[in-house]
Amino acid sequence: MSTARGHQDIRLVVQAWLGSRVVIALVVVWVAVVEHRKVSDQLGGWDVAHFLTIAREGYANHDLIAFFPGWPLLIRLASSVPGSVPVLMATLMALVASGLAAAALYRIGGAPAAIAWLLAPAAVFTVVPYSEAVFCAAAFWAWERARAKHWTAAAFLAAVAMSFRISGVFLIAALAVLALTQAGSSKAKWGRLLRLAIPSAVLGAYVVYLRLLLGSWTVWYDTQAKGWSRQFTWPWEALQHTIDAAMPGGYVDSMGWAEMFRFELVSVAVGVLITVIMLVRKRWGESVWVGLQVLAFSFSFWFMSVNRAVLLWFPLWDELGNDLAKGRGRRKLTSGRVALNWTLAVLALAVQAWWAWRFLTGQWAS
C-alpha cells in the first residue's frame, strides 16, 4: 500500500469515528432539548448505573458481582480527579477506547473493517459508559499483537480485556487456538500457550475473590441466572422463548422490548453465519471467538444482549467491510460502488441514531 493511500485510509477511519460519534452527540442534544432529559440521565441509564455504583461502593450490593471489576475500577480512578463527574469521565474514556478499537481493526482488516465497526447499529454502546468500548480496544489489540507474533503483549492485553467482561474467556480460548495453528515449532506453540496463563490468572483471581467474599465457587453464574435470566436452558428452548418474546402483543411487547428481541434473533443468525464462514475459510481462531459466544448465548433462557455482543465480533466487521469494499483495497472502486457505499453509510448512521435514541430515552436497547 502506498503512503498516500495509507494516509487516505487513516483519514477515512478518523472521519468515520468522528462522524458516527457526532451523530450520537446530536441525538443527545435532541433528547435534551425536545424531551428535557438531562445529559447525565441519558448517559447513565441501564447497566451504566451498575458500573457507577460499583465504582463508588464496590460490591456492597452482591447482586452486582455479575459485572467484572476492571471497568468500574477505571471509572473510579478517573473520577478521583477533583471536580470530575463520573458519568462524563466514563463517557470520555469510552470515546477514546472506541478510537483505539477502530485503530486495532484498521491493523487487522484495513480501513473497511474499522469503518464498518464504527457504523455498527448498536454503536451507542461504545459511546456511553458500557464496557464494550474498553473491552474491544483491549481484545482487538490483543488479537492484532498475537497475529503479529508478539505474544507477550497479546497476553497482557488479553488480561486487561479479561478484567472487563466474561467475554475474555472466549478471547483466551480463541487465542489458544491461534497459538496452536499459527506457524512455528512445537516449542514456540507451547510458549504462546503458556503466556495465556496471564489472562487466565485474572479470571482465576476474580473467582477466588468471590469465593472468599461469598463462600461459593459458582456465585457469579448463580447471580447471572438470578438477576439476568441467564440460567442454563437448552438452545431450542431458548430459541422458542426468544420467538415468544419477539411476538407482538406479548408481555415483553407491552414493555417495548419485543422489537429488540427480533433483532436478537437476527444477531444470533449472523453469528452462526460468520462462524460457518470462518470455518470454511479455515480461520480457526476467529471461528472459535464468534462461535463460542453464540453458543453461550444459546444456552441462556433467551437470546439477550447479542445485539451488543456483535460489536465484539471483529471477523464480522472484517468480512463485511472488505466485501463492501470489493477487493480489500487492491483495486479502485467504480463510481457506482462508491455511491452504493455512501448510501449504505448514510443508512447505517440513521439506524445508529435510532438505536442511540432508544437508549438515551431510557428504552430497552439490548
C-alpha positions as CSV (number, residue, x, y, z in Angstrom):
1,M,0.0,0.0,0.0
2,S,1.4,3.4,-1.0
3,T,2.0,6.1,1.7
4,A,-0.6,8.3,0.1
5,R,-3.2,5.5,0.1
6,G,-2.4,4.7,3.7
7,H,-2.9,8.3,4.8
8,Q,-6.2,8.4,2.9
9,D,-7.4,5.2,4.6
10,I,-6.4,6.5,8.0
11,R,-8.2,9.8,7.3
12,L,-11.4,7.9,6.3
13,V,-11.3,5.9,9.6
14,V,-10.9,9.1,11.6
15,Q,-13.7,10.7,9.7
16,A,-15.9,7.7,10.3
17,W,-15.1,7.7,14.0
18,L,-15.8,11.5,14.3
19,G,-18.9,11.4,12.1
20,S,-20.5,8.5,14.0
21,R,-19.7,10.0,17.4
22,V,-21.1,13.4,16.2
23,V,-24.4,11.7,15.1
24,I,-24.8,10.2,18.6
25,A,-23.9,13.5,20.2
26,L,-26.6,15.2,18.1
27,V,-29.1,12.6,19.4
28,V,-28.1,13.5,22.9
29,V,-28.8,17.2,22.2
30,W,-32.1,16.4,20.6
31,V,-33.3,14.3,23.5
32,A,-32.1,17.1,26.0
33,V,-33.9,19.8,24.1
34,V,-37.1,18.0,22.9
35,E,-37.6,15.6,25.8
36,H,-36.0,17.7,28.5
37,R,-33.9,14.7,29.7
38,K,-30.6,15.6,31.4
39,V,-27.4,14.5,29.7
40,S,-26.3,12.7,32.8
41,D,-29.6,10.7,32.9
42,Q,-29.2,9.9,29.2
43,L,-25.7,8.6,29.5
44,G,-26.2,6.9,32.9
45,G,-29.1,4.5,32.1
46,W,-29.4,0.8,32.5
47,D,-26.1,-1.0,33.2
48,V,-24.2,2.3,33.4
49,A,-25.9,2.8,36.8
50,H,-24.5,-0.5,38.0
51,F,-20.9,0.3,36.9
52,L,-21.1,3.7,38.6
53,T,-22.4,2.0,41.8
54,I,-19.6,-0.5,41.8
55,A,-17.1,2.3,41.2
56,R,-18.5,4.2,44.2
57,E,-19.3,1.5,46.6
58,G,-17.5,-1.7,45.4
59,Y,-19.5,-4.9,45.6
60,A,-21.6,-3.8,48.6
61,N,-24.6,-5.0,46.6
62,H,-23.7,-8.6,46.0
63,D,-26.1,-8.7,43.0
64,L,-23.6,-6.6,41.1
65,I,-20.8,-9.2,41.1
66,A,-22.1,-10.2,37.6
67,F,-20.1,-7.2,36.4
68,F,-16.3,-7.7,36.3
69,P,-14.3,-5.1,38.2
70,G,-12.0,-3.7,35.6
71,W,-14.3,-1.1,34.1
72,P,-15.7,0.2,37.4
73,L,-12.1,0.5,38.7
74,L,-11.1,2.6,35.7
75,I,-14.2,4.8,36.3
76,R,-13.2,5.2,40.0
77,L,-9.7,6.2,39.1
78,A,-10.9,8.7,36.6
79,S,-13.5,10.1,39.0
80,S,-10.8,10.8,41.6
81,V,-9.9,13.9,39.6
82,P,-11.2,16.9,41.6
83,G,-14.4,18.3,40.1
84,S,-14.9,15.4,37.7
85,V,-18.4,14.0,37.0
86,P,-18.1,10.2,37.0
87,V,-20.6,9.5,34.1
88,L,-18.9,12.2,31.9
89,M,-15.4,10.9,32.7
90,A,-16.5,7.4,31.9
91,T,-18.1,8.6,28.6
92,L,-14.8,10.3,27.7
93,M,-12.9,7.1,28.3
94,A,-15.4,5.1,26.2
95,L,-14.9,7.5,23.3
96,V,-11.1,7.2,23.5
97,A,-11.4,3.4,23.7
98,S,-13.7,3.3,20.7
99,G,-11.0,5.1,18.7
100,L,-8.3,2.6,19.9
101,A,-10.6,-0.3,19.0
102,A,-11.0,1.1,15.5
103,A,-7.3,1.6,15.2
104,A,-6.8,-2.1,16.0
105,L,-9.4,-3.1,13.5
106,Y,-7.6,-1.0,10.9
107,R,-4.5,-3.0,11.6
108,I,-6.4,-6.3,11.4
109,G,-8.6,-5.7,8.3
110,G,-7.8,-2.3,6.9
111,A,-10.0,0.8,6.7
112,P,-13.2,-1.0,5.6
113,A,-13.2,-3.2,8.7
114,A,-12.7,-0.3,11.0
115,I,-15.3,1.8,9.3
116,A,-17.9,-1.0,9.3
117,W,-17.4,-1.4,13.0
118,L,-17.8,2.3,13.7
119,L,-21.1,2.3,11.7
120,A,-22.5,-0.7,13.6
121,P,-26.2,-0.3,14.6
122,A,-25.6,-0.6,18.3
123,A,-22.5,1.7,18.4
124,V,-24.1,3.8,21.1
125,F,-22.8,1.2,23.5
126,T,-19.2,2.2,22.5
127,V,-20.0,5.8,23.4
128,V,-22.0,5.6,26.7
129,P,-20.1,4.1,29.7
130,Y,-20.7,0.4,29.0
131,S,-17.7,-1.9,28.9
132,E,-17.9,-2.7,25.2
133,A,-15.5,0.0,24.1
134,V,-12.7,-0.7,26.5
135,F,-13.1,-4.4,26.1
136,C,-13.0,-4.1,22.3
137,A,-9.9,-1.9,22.5
138,A,-8.0,-4.4,24.6
139,A,-9.3,-7.5,22.8
140,F,-8.8,-6.3,19.3
141,W,-5.3,-5.1,20.1
142,A,-4.6,-8.5,21.8
143,W,-5.6,-10.2,18.6
144,E,-3.6,-7.9,16.4
145,R,-0.4,-8.4,18.5
146,A,-1.0,-12.2,18.5
147,R,-1.3,-12.3,14.7
148,A,2.0,-10.3,14.6
149,K,3.5,-13.0,16.9
150,H,4.0,-10.6,19.8
151,W,2.5,-13.0,22.2
152,T,3.7,-11.4,25.5
153,A,2.0,-8.1,24.6
154,A,-1.1,-10.1,23.4
155,A,-1.3,-11.9,26.7
156,F,-1.2,-8.7,28.8
157,L,-3.8,-7.0,26.6
158,A,-6.0,-10.1,26.9
159,A,-5.5,-9.9,30.7
160,V,-6.8,-6.3,30.6
161,A,-9.8,-7.4,28.5
162,M,-10.5,-10.3,30.9
163,S,-10.8,-7.8,33.7
164,F,-13.7,-6.0,31.9
165,R,-16.0,-8.8,30.8
166,I,-16.6,-12.5,31.0
167,S,-16.1,-12.4,27.2
168,G,-12.4,-12.5,28.0
169,V,-12.9,-16.3,28.5
170,F,-13.8,-16.6,24.8
171,L,-10.8,-14.4,23.9
172,I,-8.4,-16.7,25.7
173,A,-9.9,-19.8,24.0
174,A,-9.6,-18.1,20.6
175,L,-6.1,-17.0,21.3
176,A,-5.2,-20.6,22.4
177,V,-6.5,-21.9,19.0
178,L,-4.5,-19.2,17.2
179,A,-1.4,-20.1,19.2
180,L,-1.7,-23.7,18.1
181,T,-2.5,-23.1,14.4
182,Q,0.0,-20.2,13.9
183,A,3.2,-21.3,12.1
184,G,6.1,-22.3,14.3
185,S,7.8,-25.1,16.1
186,S,6.1,-27.1,18.9
187,K,8.3,-25.2,21.4
188,A,7.1,-21.9,20.1
189,K,3.4,-23.0,20.2
190,W,3.8,-24.1,23.8
191,G,5.5,-20.9,24.7
192,R,2.5,-19.0,23.3
193,L,0.0,-21.1,25.2
194,L,2.0,-20.6,28.5
195,R,1.7,-16.9,28.1
196,L,-2.1,-17.2,28.1
197,A,-1.7,-18.1,31.8
198,I,-1.5,-14.3,32.3
199,P,-5.1,-13.5,31.3
200,S,-6.3,-16.8,32.8
201,A,-4.9,-15.7,36.2
202,V,-7.1,-12.6,36.1
203,L,-10.2,-14.8,35.7
204,G,-8.9,-17.1,38.5
205,A,-8.3,-14.2,40.8
206,Y,-11.8,-12.9,40.4
207,V,-13.3,-16.4,41.0
208,V,-11.2,-16.8,44.2
209,Y,-12.2,-13.3,45.4
210,L,-15.9,-14.2,45.0
211,R,-15.3,-17.5,46.8
212,L,-13.7,-15.6,49.7
213,L,-16.4,-12.9,49.7
214,L,-19.5,-15.1,49.4
215,G,-18.3,-18.6,50.0
216,S,-19.2,-20.1,46.6
217,W,-17.3,-21.1,43.5
218,T,-20.4,-20.7,41.4
219,V,-21.7,-17.4,42.8
220,W,-21.0,-15.5,39.6
221,Y,-23.1,-17.8,37.5
222,D,-25.8,-18.0,40.1
223,T,-26.1,-14.2,40.1
224,Q,-26.3,-14.2,36.3
225,A,-29.2,-16.7,36.5
226,K,-31.0,-14.9,39.3
227,G,-30.7,-11.4,38.1
228,W,-30.4,-11.6,34.3
229,S,-32.3,-14.8,33.3
230,R,-29.1,-16.5,32.1
231,Q,-29.8,-19.8,33.7
232,F,-29.0,-23.0,31.7
233,T,-31.6,-23.6,29.0
234,W,-31.4,-25.9,26.0
235,P,-30.8,-23.9,22.8
236,W,-34.1,-25.0,21.2
237,E,-36.0,-23.8,24.3
238,A,-34.0,-20.5,24.3
239,L,-35.0,-20.0,20.7
240,Q,-38.6,-20.6,21.5
241,H,-38.5,-18.2,24.4
242,T,-37.0,-15.6,22.2
243,I,-39.5,-16.1,19.5
244,D,-42.3,-15.8,22.0
245,A,-40.7,-12.6,23.4
246,A,-40.4,-11.1,19.9
247,M,-44.1,-11.7,19.0
248,P,-46.3,-8.6,19.1
249,G,-48.9,-8.5,21.8
250,G,-47.0,-10.4,24.5
251,Y,-45.9,-9.3,27.9
252,V,-42.5,-8.3,26.7
253,D,-44.0,-6.3,23.9
254,S,-46.0,-4.3,26.5
255,M,-42.7,-3.0,27.8
256,G,-41.5,-2.1,24.3
257,W,-38.9,-4.9,24.3
258,A,-40.3,-7.2,21.6
259,E,-38.6,-5.2,18.8
260,M,-35.2,-5.7,20.3
261,F,-35.8,-9.4,20.7
262,R,-36.4,-9.6,16.9
263,F,-33.0,-8.1,16.4
264,E,-31.6,-10.6,18.8
265,L,-32.8,-13.4,16.6
266,V,-31.1,-11.7,13.6
267,S,-27.9,-11.2,15.6
268,V,-27.7,-14.9,16.5
269,A,-28.3,-15.9,12.9
270,V,-25.5,-13.5,11.8
271,G,-23.2,-15.1,14.5
272,V,-23.9,-18.6,13.2
273,L,-23.3,-17.4,9.6
274,I,-20.0,-15.7,10.3
275,T,-18.8,-18.7,12.3
276,V,-19.5,-21.0,9.4
277,I,-17.7,-18.6,7.0
278,M,-14.7,-18.6,9.3
279,L,-14.7,-22.4,9.4
280,V,-14.9,-22.7,5.6
281,R,-12.0,-20.3,5.3
282,K,-10.1,-22.2,7.9
283,R,-9.7,-19.2,10.2
284,W,-9.9,-21.4,13.2
285,G,-9.3,-18.8,15.9
286,E,-11.9,-16.4,14.6
287,S,-14.5,-19.2,14.3
288,V,-13.9,-20.1,18.0
289,W,-14.1,-16.4,19.0
290,V,-17.5,-15.9,17.5
291,G,-18.8,-19.4,17.8
292,L,-18.3,-19.8,21.5
293,Q,-20.1,-16.5,22.1
294,V,-23.1,-17.6,20.0
295,L,-23.1,-21.0,21.8
296,A,-23.0,-19.3,25.3
297,F,-26.0,-17.0,24.4
298,S,-27.9,-20.1,23.0
299,F,-27.8,-21.7,26.5
300,S,-29.5,-18.8,28.3
301,F,-33.2,-18.5,29.0
302,W,-33.5,-16.4,25.8
303,F,-31.2,-14.6,23.4
304,M,-30.4,-11.4,25.2
305,S,-27.6,-8.8,24.7
306,V,-26.5,-10.5,21.5
307,N,-27.0,-7.2,19.7
308,R,-24.3,-5.7,21.8
309,A,-22.1,-8.7,21.6
310,V,-22.0,-8.2,17.8
311,L,-19.7,-5.3,18.5
312,L,-17.1,-7.8,19.7
313,W,-17.1,-9.9,16.6
314,F,-14.2,-8.4,14.7
315,P,-14.3,-11.2,12.0
316,L,-17.8,-10.0,11.1
317,W,-16.7,-6.4,10.5
318,D,-13.6,-7.5,8.7
319,E,-15.7,-9.6,6.3
320,L,-18.5,-7.1,5.9
321,G,-16.3,-4.1,5.4
322,N,-14.0,-5.7,2.9
323,D,-16.8,-7.4,1.0
324,L,-18.4,-4.0,0.5
325,A,-15.0,-2.5,-0.5
326,K,-14.7,-5.3,-3.1
327,G,-11.2,-6.4,-3.3
328,R,-9.7,-5.5,0.1
329,G,-8.3,-2.2,-1.2
330,R,-6.5,-3.8,-4.2
331,R,-8.4,-2.1,-6.9
332,K,-10.2,1.2,-7.5
333,L,-13.9,1.2,-6.9
334,T,-16.3,2.1,-9.6
335,S,-18.4,5.3,-9.2
336,G,-21.5,3.1,-8.8
337,R,-19.9,1.1,-6.0
338,V,-18.8,4.4,-4.3
339,A,-22.3,5.7,-4.5
340,L,-23.7,2.5,-3.0
341,N,-21.3,2.5,-0.2
342,W,-22.1,6.1,0.7
343,T,-25.8,5.2,0.6
344,L,-25.2,2.3,2.9
345,A,-23.1,4.5,5.3
346,V,-25.9,7.1,5.5
347,L,-28.5,4.3,6.2
348,A,-26.2,2.9,8.8
349,L,-25.9,6.3,10.6
350,A,-29.7,6.6,10.5
351,V,-30.1,3.2,12.2
352,Q,-27.3,4.1,14.6
353,A,-29.1,7.3,15.5
354,W,-32.4,5.4,16.1
355,W,-30.6,2.9,18.3
356,A,-29.0,5.7,20.3
357,W,-32.3,7.4,20.7
358,R,-33.8,4.3,22.2
359,F,-31.0,4.0,24.8
360,L,-30.8,7.7,25.6
361,T,-34.6,8.0,26.2
362,G,-34.5,5.1,28.6
363,Q,-36.0,2.4,26.4
364,W,-34.6,-1.1,26.1
365,A,-31.9,-1.2,23.5
366,S,-30.3,-4.6,24.3
